[in-house]
C-alpha cells in the first residue's frame, strides 16, 4: 500500500474513532435518528452546512492565492535597498503579528472599510490574505537563508543574471525546504477563518452555531463542524506528503562494481575493498 493509501486508511479510522467518541460523550436521551432529522434534514439545514463550507473554502483559497503573491512582495520590500520600503514591510509585519486576528478583522470591517461599499466576505478575504502574506514572507526568508551561498556564487560565475539566479537556483531549493511549513500555515489559516462570524459572514462555524440556536442541540452541529475541519486538515496533510514526494523523489539506485550510487554525492559500499579491486560481482 502506498503512503497516500495508508494516509487515507488512517483518515477513515480517525473519523470512525471520532464518531465513536461522539456517541459515547453525547448524553441526550432522544433517539439519534430523530435528532439527525431535526438538525440536518428539517428545513434543509444540511444545505446551510454545505453553504458555510463553501464560504470557508472560498476565503481560504483566495487568501492563500493573494497572500502568497503579497508575501513575495513583502519579502522583496524587506530586502530592498530603499529604507522606506523596508520600514513599510517591517511595519506591516509588526502590526499583523502584534494584534489578534479578530481585532484586525473587526478594525478592518468597522473602521478601515466602513465608508466603502465592500462586502464583509471581501473584507475577511483581504484581512486573511494580509495575515497569510506576512507568514509567507517570513517563511520565504527562512527558505532562502537555508540555500548555500556557494550555489548563488557559482550561478553568478556561470553568467546567470540576478533574476535567473533567484528563479532557477534559489527559489526551487527554498520551496523544497519550507513546503512543510507552508502547508502548515495553510492549515492554520483554514482554522483561523472560523472567526469571520464576528462580522456576520456565514462560514462553516457560524452556520453550525446558527443551527445550534434553532434546534437547541449543541452536540451534533458542533461535532459535524469539528469533523469537517478535521477532514480538511487531514487532506491538506496528505497533499503535503504527495508534494514532498514529488519534490524529493527517491533517487534510483545503480550498482557500479561494488558500489550502490544513490544520487549526487551519495554512495554506499556493498562489498569489501578487496572485492572491489578484484572486480568480482
MARZA-905375 format. One record per residue (C-alpha): z, y, x. Coordinates in nm, 2 decimals. Layout:
<pt><w>Z</w><v>Y</v><u>X</u></pt>
...
***
This chain:
<pt><w>0.00</w><v>0.00</v><u>0.00</u></pt>
<pt><w>-0.09</w><v>0.35</v><u>0.13</u></pt>
<pt><w>0.15</w><v>0.63</v><u>0.18</u></pt>
<pt><w>0.02</w><v>0.80</v><u>-0.13</u></pt>
<pt><w>0.06</w><v>0.49</v><u>-0.33</u></pt>
<pt><w>0.42</w><v>0.44</v><u>-0.21</u></pt>
<pt><w>0.49</w><v>0.80</v><u>-0.29</u></pt>
<pt><w>0.36</w><v>0.76</v><u>-0.65</u></pt>
<pt><w>0.56</w><v>0.45</v><u>-0.69</u></pt>
<pt><w>0.87</w><v>0.63</v><u>-0.57</u></pt>
<pt><w>0.80</w><v>0.91</v><u>-0.80</u></pt>
<pt><w>0.78</w><v>0.68</v><u>-1.10</u></pt>
<pt><w>1.11</w><v>0.51</v><u>-1.00</u></pt>
<pt><w>1.27</w><v>0.86</v><u>-0.97</u></pt>
<pt><w>1.15</w><v>0.95</v><u>-1.32</u></pt>
<pt><w>1.29</w><v>0.63</v><u>-1.46</u></pt>
<pt><w>1.62</w><v>0.70</v><u>-1.29</u></pt>
<pt><w>1.63</w><v>1.05</v><u>-1.43</u></pt>
<pt><w>1.57</w><v>0.92</v><u>-1.78</u></pt>
<pt><w>1.84</w><v>0.65</v><u>-1.74</u></pt>
<pt><w>2.09</w><v>0.92</v><u>-1.62</u></pt>
<pt><w>1.99</w><v>1.14</v><u>-1.91</u></pt>
<pt><w>2.06</w><v>0.87</v><u>-2.16</u></pt>
<pt><w>2.40</w><v>0.80</v><u>-2.00</u></pt>
<pt><w>2.50</w><v>1.16</v><u>-1.98</u></pt>
<pt><w>2.39</w><v>1.26</v><u>-2.34</u></pt>
<pt><w>2.68</w><v>1.22</v><u>-2.58</u></pt>
<pt><w>2.50</w><v>1.31</v><u>-2.90</u></pt>
<pt><w>2.57</w><v>1.08</v><u>-3.20</u></pt>
<pt><w>2.23</w><v>1.14</v><u>-3.36</u></pt>
<pt><w>1.95</w><v>0.89</v><u>-3.31</u></pt>
<pt><w>1.73</w><v>0.97</v><u>-3.02</u></pt>
<pt><w>1.41</w><v>0.93</v><u>-3.22</u></pt>
<pt><w>1.53</w><v>1.18</v><u>-3.48</u></pt>
<pt><w>1.63</w><v>1.43</v><u>-3.21</u></pt>
<pt><w>1.29</w><v>1.39</v><u>-3.03</u></pt>
<pt><w>1.11</w><v>1.46</v><u>-3.35</u></pt>
<pt><w>1.33</w><v>1.77</v><u>-3.42</u></pt>
<pt><w>1.30</w><v>1.91</v><u>-3.07</u></pt>
<pt><w>0.93</w><v>1.84</v><u>-2.99</u></pt>
<pt><w>0.74</w><v>1.74</v><u>-3.30</u></pt>
<pt><w>0.87</w><v>1.98</v><u>-3.56</u></pt>
<pt><w>0.66</w><v>2.30</v><u>-3.57</u></pt>
<pt><w>0.46</w><v>2.16</v><u>-3.28</u></pt>
<pt><w>0.72</w><v>2.26</v><u>-3.03</u></pt>
<pt><w>0.56</w><v>2.04</v><u>-2.77</u></pt>
<pt><w>0.27</w><v>2.29</v><u>-2.76</u></pt>
<pt><w>0.53</w><v>2.55</v><u>-2.66</u></pt>
<pt><w>0.62</w><v>2.33</v><u>-2.36</u></pt>
<pt><w>0.26</w><v>2.30</v><u>-2.27</u></pt>
<pt><w>0.20</w><v>2.67</v><u>-2.30</u></pt>
<pt><w>0.51</w><v>2.75</v><u>-2.09</u></pt>
<pt><w>0.39</w><v>2.50</v><u>-1.82</u></pt>
<pt><w>0.05</w><v>2.67</v><u>-1.81</u></pt>
<pt><w>0.21</w><v>3.01</v><u>-1.77</u></pt>
<pt><w>0.43</w><v>2.88</v><u>-1.48</u></pt>
<pt><w>0.13</w><v>2.73</v><u>-1.31</u></pt>
<pt><w>-0.07</w><v>3.04</v><u>-1.36</u></pt>
<pt><w>0.19</w><v>3.26</v><u>-1.20</u></pt>
<pt><w>0.25</w><v>3.01</v><u>-0.91</u></pt>
<pt><w>-0.12</w><v>2.96</v><u>-0.83</u></pt>
<pt><w>-0.21</w><v>3.32</v><u>-0.85</u></pt>
<pt><w>0.09</w><v>3.42</v><u>-0.64</u></pt>
<pt><w>0.00</w><v>3.16</v><u>-0.37</u></pt>
<pt><w>-0.36</w><v>3.28</v><u>-0.35</u></pt>
<pt><w>-0.29</w><v>3.65</v><u>-0.34</u></pt>
<pt><w>0.03</w><v>3.61</v><u>-0.15</u></pt>
<pt><w>-0.14</w><v>3.41</v><u>0.13</u></pt>
<pt><w>-0.40</w><v>3.68</v><u>0.17</u></pt>
<pt><w>-0.14</w><v>3.96</v><u>0.17</u></pt>
<pt><w>0.07</w><v>3.76</v><u>0.41</u></pt>
<pt><w>-0.21</w><v>3.76</v><u>0.66</u></pt>
<pt><w>-0.24</w><v>4.14</v><u>0.61</u></pt>
<pt><w>0.13</w><v>4.19</v><u>0.67</u></pt>
<pt><w>0.11</w><v>3.98</v><u>0.98</u></pt>
<pt><w>-0.17</w><v>4.18</v><u>1.13</u></pt>
<pt><w>0.00</w><v>4.51</v><u>1.03</u></pt>
<pt><w>0.32</w><v>4.39</v><u>1.20</u></pt>
<pt><w>0.12</w><v>4.31</v><u>1.52</u></pt>
<pt><w>-0.08</w><v>4.64</v><u>1.50</u></pt>
<pt><w>-0.08</w><v>4.89</v><u>1.78</u></pt>
<pt><w>-0.02</w><v>5.17</v><u>1.52</u></pt>
<pt><w>0.35</w><v>5.23</v><u>1.48</u></pt>
<pt><w>0.31</w><v>5.34</v><u>1.12</u></pt>
<pt><w>0.16</w><v>5.01</v><u>1.02</u></pt>
<pt><w>0.43</w><v>4.82</v><u>1.20</u></pt>
<pt><w>0.70</w><v>5.02</v><u>1.03</u></pt>
<pt><w>0.54</w><v>4.97</v><u>0.69</u></pt>
<pt><w>0.52</w><v>4.59</v><u>0.73</u></pt>
<pt><w>0.88</w><v>4.58</v><u>0.86</u></pt>
<pt><w>1.00</w><v>4.79</v><u>0.56</u></pt>
<pt><w>0.83</w><v>4.56</v><u>0.31</u></pt>
<pt><w>0.98</w><v>4.25</v><u>0.47</u></pt>
<pt><w>1.33</w><v>4.41</v><u>0.48</u></pt>
<pt><w>1.32</w><v>4.51</v><u>0.11</u></pt>
<pt><w>1.19</w><v>4.18</v><u>-0.01</u></pt>
<pt><w>1.43</w><v>3.98</v><u>0.20</u></pt>
<pt><w>1.73</w><v>4.21</v><u>0.13</u></pt>
<pt><w>1.71</w><v>4.21</v><u>-0.25</u></pt>
<pt><w>1.75</w><v>3.93</v><u>-0.50</u></pt>
<pt><w>1.42</w><v>3.82</v><u>-0.66</u></pt>
<pt><w>1.54</w><v>3.90</v><u>-1.01</u></pt>
<pt><w>1.63</w><v>4.26</v><u>-0.90</u></pt>
<pt><w>1.29</w><v>4.31</v><u>-0.75</u></pt>
<pt><w>1.13</w><v>4.17</v><u>-1.07</u></pt>
<pt><w>1.34</w><v>4.40</v><u>-1.30</u></pt>
<pt><w>1.28</w><v>4.71</v><u>-1.09</u></pt>
<pt><w>0.90</w><v>4.65</v><u>-1.08</u></pt>
<pt><w>0.89</w><v>4.59</v><u>-1.46</u></pt>
<pt><w>1.11</w><v>4.87</v><u>-1.58</u></pt>
<pt><w>1.07</w><v>5.13</v><u>-1.31</u></pt>
<pt><w>0.75</w><v>5.09</v><u>-1.10</u></pt>
<pt><w>0.51</w><v>4.98</v><u>-1.37</u></pt>
<pt><w>0.70</w><v>5.13</v><u>-1.67</u></pt>
<pt><w>0.44</w><v>5.41</v><u>-1.73</u></pt>
<pt><w>0.14</w><v>5.18</v><u>-1.67</u></pt>
<pt><w>-0.03</w><v>4.95</v><u>-1.92</u></pt>
<pt><w>0.03</w><v>4.64</v><u>-1.72</u></pt>
<pt><w>0.14</w><v>4.32</v><u>-1.89</u></pt>
<pt><w>0.47</w><v>4.16</v><u>-1.79</u></pt>
<pt><w>0.28</w><v>3.85</v><u>-1.68</u></pt>
<pt><w>0.07</w><v>4.06</v><u>-1.44</u></pt>
<pt><w>0.39</w><v>4.23</v><u>-1.31</u></pt>
<pt><w>0.55</w><v>3.89</v><u>-1.24</u></pt>
<pt><w>0.24</w><v>3.77</v><u>-1.06</u></pt>
<pt><w>0.24</w><v>4.09</v><u>-0.84</u></pt>
<pt><w>0.61</w><v>4.06</v><u>-0.76</u></pt>
<pt><w>0.59</w><v>3.69</v><u>-0.66</u></pt>
<pt><w>0.27</w><v>3.75</v><u>-0.46</u></pt>
<pt><w>0.45</w><v>4.01</v><u>-0.26</u></pt>
<pt><w>0.76</w><v>3.79</v><u>-0.21</u></pt>
<pt><w>0.53</w><v>3.50</v><u>-0.10</u></pt>
<pt><w>0.33</w><v>3.73</v><u>0.13</u></pt>
<pt><w>0.65</w><v>3.81</v><u>0.32</u></pt>
<pt><w>0.72</w><v>3.44</v><u>0.36</u></pt>
<pt><w>0.37</w><v>3.37</v><u>0.47</u></pt>
<pt><w>0.38</w><v>3.65</v><u>0.73</u></pt>
<pt><w>0.69</w><v>3.51</v><u>0.89</u></pt>
<pt><w>0.55</w><v>3.15</v><u>0.87</u></pt>
<pt><w>0.23</w><v>3.26</v><u>1.04</u></pt>
<pt><w>0.42</w><v>3.43</v><u>1.31</u></pt>
<pt><w>0.62</w><v>3.11</v><u>1.38</u></pt>
<pt><w>0.30</w><v>2.90</v><u>1.38</u></pt>
<pt><w>0.11</w><v>3.13</v><u>1.62</u></pt>
<pt><w>0.41</w><v>3.16</v><u>1.85</u></pt>
<pt><w>0.41</w><v>2.78</v><u>1.88</u></pt>
<pt><w>0.05</w><v>2.78</v><u>2.02</u></pt>
<pt><w>0.05</w><v>2.77</v><u>2.40</u></pt>
<pt><w>-0.07</w><v>3.09</v><u>2.57</u></pt>
<pt><w>-0.28</w><v>2.89</v><u>2.81</u></pt>
<pt><w>-0.52</w><v>2.79</v><u>2.54</u></pt>
<pt><w>-0.58</w><v>3.15</v><u>2.44</u></pt>
<pt><w>-0.64</w><v>3.24</v><u>2.81</u></pt>
<pt><w>-0.88</w><v>2.95</v><u>2.85</u></pt>
<pt><w>-1.08</w><v>3.06</v><u>2.55</u></pt>
<pt><w>-1.10</w><v>3.41</v><u>2.68</u></pt>
<pt><w>-1.22</w><v>3.28</v><u>3.01</u></pt>
<pt><w>-1.49</w><v>3.09</v><u>2.83</u></pt>
<pt><w>-1.61</w><v>3.41</v><u>2.67</u></pt>
<pt><w>-1.46</w><v>3.39</v><u>2.32</u></pt>
<pt><w>-1.41</w><v>3.72</v><u>2.16</u></pt>
<pt><w>-1.07</w><v>3.81</v><u>2.01</u></pt>
<pt><w>-1.17</w><v>3.72</v><u>1.65</u></pt>
<pt><w>-1.33</w><v>3.40</v><u>1.76</u></pt>
<pt><w>-1.02</w><v>3.30</v><u>1.96</u></pt>
<pt><w>-0.80</w><v>3.36</v><u>1.66</u></pt>
<pt><w>-1.02</w><v>3.18</v><u>1.40</u></pt>
<pt><w>-1.13</w><v>2.89</v><u>1.62</u></pt>
<pt><w>-0.84</w><v>2.83</v><u>1.86</u></pt>
<pt><w>-0.52</w><v>2.98</v><u>1.74</u></pt>
<pt><w>-0.53</w><v>2.96</v><u>1.36</u></pt>
<pt><w>-0.62</w><v>2.59</v><u>1.32</u></pt>
<pt><w>-0.33</w><v>2.49</v><u>1.55</u></pt>
<pt><w>-0.09</w><v>2.74</v><u>1.38</u></pt>
<pt><w>-0.18</w><v>2.60</v><u>1.04</u></pt>
<pt><w>-0.11</w><v>2.24</v><u>1.16</u></pt>
<pt><w>0.22</w><v>2.35</v><u>1.30</u></pt>
<pt><w>0.36</w><v>2.52</v><u>0.98</u></pt>
<pt><w>0.18</w><v>2.33</v><u>0.70</u></pt>
<pt><w>0.51</w><v>2.16</v><u>0.60</u></pt>
<pt><w>0.69</w><v>2.49</v><u>0.59</u></pt>
<pt><w>0.41</w><v>2.64</v><u>0.39</u></pt>
<pt><w>0.42</w><v>2.37</v><u>0.12</u></pt>
<pt><w>0.80</w><v>2.41</v><u>0.11</u></pt>
<pt><w>0.76</w><v>2.78</v><u>0.04</u></pt>
<pt><w>0.52</w><v>2.70</v><u>-0.25</u></pt>
<pt><w>0.78</w><v>2.46</v><u>-0.40</u></pt>
<pt><w>1.04</w><v>2.74</v><u>-0.37</u></pt>
<pt><w>0.80</w><v>2.98</v><u>-0.53</u></pt>
<pt><w>0.74</w><v>2.74</v><u>-0.82</u></pt>
<pt><w>1.11</w><v>2.71</v><u>-0.89</u></pt>
<pt><w>1.17</w><v>3.09</v><u>-0.84</u></pt>
<pt><w>0.93</w><v>3.17</v><u>-1.12</u></pt>
<pt><w>1.19</w><v>3.04</v><u>-1.36</u></pt>
<pt><w>1.34</w><v>3.40</v><u>-1.36</u></pt>
<pt><w>1.04</w><v>3.56</v><u>-1.53</u></pt>
<pt><w>1.21</w><v>3.50</v><u>-1.87</u></pt>
<pt><w>1.42</w><v>3.81</v><u>-1.78</u></pt>
<pt><w>1.11</w><v>4.02</v><u>-1.85</u></pt>
<pt><w>1.01</w><v>3.83</v><u>-2.17</u></pt>
<pt><w>0.75</w><v>3.61</v><u>-2.01</u></pt>
<pt><w>0.73</w><v>3.27</v><u>-2.19</u></pt>
<pt><w>0.73</w><v>3.04</v><u>-1.89</u></pt>
<pt><w>0.85</w><v>2.68</v><u>-1.89</u></pt>
<pt><w>1.22</w><v>2.77</v><u>-1.85</u></pt>
<pt><w>1.22</w><v>3.03</v><u>-2.12</u></pt>
<pt><w>1.03</w><v>2.82</v><u>-2.37</u></pt>
<pt><w>1.29</w><v>2.54</v><u>-2.31</u></pt>
<pt><w>1.57</w><v>2.78</v><u>-2.38</u></pt>
<pt><w>1.39</w><v>2.91</v><u>-2.70</u></pt>
<pt><w>1.36</w><v>2.55</v><u>-2.83</u></pt>
<pt><w>1.73</w><v>2.50</v><u>-2.75</u></pt>
<pt><w>1.82</w><v>2.81</v><u>-2.96</u></pt>
<pt><w>1.61</w><v>2.69</v><u>-3.25</u></pt>
<pt><w>1.73</w><v>2.33</v><u>-3.26</u></pt>
<pt><w>2.09</w><v>2.37</v><u>-3.12</u></pt>
<pt><w>2.01</w><v>2.08</v><u>-2.89</u></pt>
<pt><w>2.07</w><v>2.18</v><u>-2.53</u></pt>
<pt><w>2.02</w><v>1.85</v><u>-2.36</u></pt>
<pt><w>1.66</w><v>1.74</v><u>-2.45</u></pt>
<pt><w>1.48</w><v>2.07</v><u>-2.39</u></pt>
<pt><w>1.66</w><v>2.14</v><u>-2.06</u></pt>
<pt><w>1.62</w><v>1.78</v><u>-1.95</u></pt>
<pt><w>1.25</w><v>1.79</v><u>-2.01</u></pt>
<pt><w>1.22</w><v>2.13</v><u>-1.84</u></pt>
<pt><w>1.40</w><v>1.99</v><u>-1.53</u></pt>
<pt><w>1.19</w><v>1.68</v><u>-1.53</u></pt>
<pt><w>0.87</w><v>1.88</v><u>-1.53</u></pt>
<pt><w>0.99</w><v>2.09</v><u>-1.24</u></pt>
<pt><w>1.09</w><v>1.78</v><u>-1.05</u></pt>
<pt><w>0.75</w><v>1.62</v><u>-1.11</u></pt>
<pt><w>0.56</w><v>1.93</v><u>-0.99</u></pt>
<pt><w>0.77</w><v>1.95</v><u>-0.68</u></pt>
<pt><w>0.72</w><v>1.58</v><u>-0.61</u></pt>
<pt><w>0.34</w><v>1.62</v><u>-0.65</u></pt>
<pt><w>0.34</w><v>1.90</v><u>-0.40</u></pt>
<pt><w>0.53</w><v>1.69</v><u>-0.15</u></pt>
<pt><w>0.27</w><v>1.41</v><u>-0.20</u></pt>
<pt><w>0.00</w><v>1.67</v><u>-0.14</u></pt>
<pt><w>0.17</w><v>1.78</v><u>0.18</u></pt>
<pt><w>0.16</w><v>1.42</v><u>0.31</u></pt>
<pt><w>-0.21</w><v>1.39</v><u>0.23</u></pt>
<pt><w>-0.28</w><v>1.73</v><u>0.41</u></pt>
<pt><w>-0.07</w><v>1.63</v><u>0.71</u></pt>
<pt><w>-0.26</w><v>1.30</v><u>0.73</u></pt>
<pt><w>-0.59</w><v>1.49</v><u>0.73</u></pt>
<pt><w>-0.48</w><v>1.74</v><u>0.99</u></pt>
<pt><w>-0.32</w><v>1.48</v><u>1.21</u></pt>
<pt><w>-0.52</w><v>1.16</v><u>1.18</u></pt>
<pt><w>-0.41</w><v>0.87</v><u>1.39</u></pt>
<pt><w>-0.64</w><v>0.85</v><u>1.69</u></pt>
<pt><w>-0.85</w><v>0.54</v><u>1.72</u></pt>
<pt><w>-0.73</w><v>0.31</v><u>1.99</u></pt>
<pt><w>-0.96</w><v>0.19</v><u>2.27</u></pt>
<pt><w>-0.88</w><v>-0.08</v><u>2.52</u></pt>
<pt><w>-1.01</w><v>0.01</v><u>2.87</u></pt>
<pt><w>-0.94</w><v>-0.26</v><u>3.13</u></pt>
<pt><w>-0.57</w><v>-0.29</v><u>3.07</u></pt>
<pt><w>-0.51</w><v>0.05</v><u>2.91</u></pt>
<pt><w>-0.49</w><v>0.15</v><u>2.55</u></pt>
<pt><w>-0.61</w><v>0.51</v><u>2.51</u></pt>
<pt><w>-0.45</w><v>0.69</v><u>2.22</u></pt>
<pt><w>-0.63</w><v>1.02</v><u>2.23</u></pt>
<pt><w>-0.64</w><v>1.30</v><u>2.49</u></pt>
<pt><w>-0.37</w><v>1.26</v><u>2.74</u></pt>
<pt><w>-0.22</w><v>0.96</v><u>2.56</u></pt>
<pt><w>-0.22</w><v>0.62</v><u>2.73</u></pt>
<pt><w>0.00</w><v>0.31</v><u>2.72</u></pt>
<pt><w>-0.02</w><v>0.03</v><u>2.98</u></pt>
<pt><w>-0.05</w><v>-0.30</v><u>2.82</u></pt>
<pt><w>-0.07</w><v>-0.52</v><u>3.13</u></pt>
<pt><w>0.07</w><v>-0.52</v><u>3.48</u></pt>
<pt><w>-0.07</w><v>-0.31</v><u>3.75</u></pt>
<pt><w>-0.18</w><v>-0.62</v><u>3.94</u></pt>
<pt><w>-0.36</w><v>-0.75</v><u>3.64</u></pt>
<pt><w>-0.54</w><v>-0.41</v><u>3.60</u></pt>
<pt><w>-0.66</w><v>-0.42</v><u>3.97</u></pt>
<pt><w>-0.78</w><v>-0.78</v><u>3.94</u></pt>
<pt><w>-0.99</w><v>-0.69</v><u>3.64</u></pt>
<pt><w>-0.86</w><v>-0.96</v><u>3.42</u></pt>
<pt><w>-0.90</w><v>-0.93</v><u>3.04</u></pt>
***
